[in-house]
Amino acid sequence: MSENMSDGYIFVSYSHVDNAVEEMRLATRQISKIIADLNDELQPLKNSWEGDDRRVYDEKQAAWNNAVHNMGQWLEDNAKTLDHIRELYTKNEQKQAQSWQEVRSGR
């Protein structure tokens, strides 16, 4: 991809877009797995807590889980948006190529 974008052209590298979308989805899955693994590892410790300690931890854990869920949703939404943009660029490029196919020279 050209570093100089002042020429007014937009260059779309479809493989880079595809990779970015897949990396967003992979990051979401990895974060979810890390949180699930951490919760599993902490379970024996959590079982020993009582009273305010447990209540406060449960509140914080719920907020953390909610934040991770929201981040995952945000990543997935943006991955879908990026994928949609790629589709639009592809369709537009195909349409432009078709327009040139229809150009005739001579008589």
Secondary structure as UniProt FT lines:
FT   TURN            6..7
FT   HELIX           14..48
FT   HELIX           51..101
//
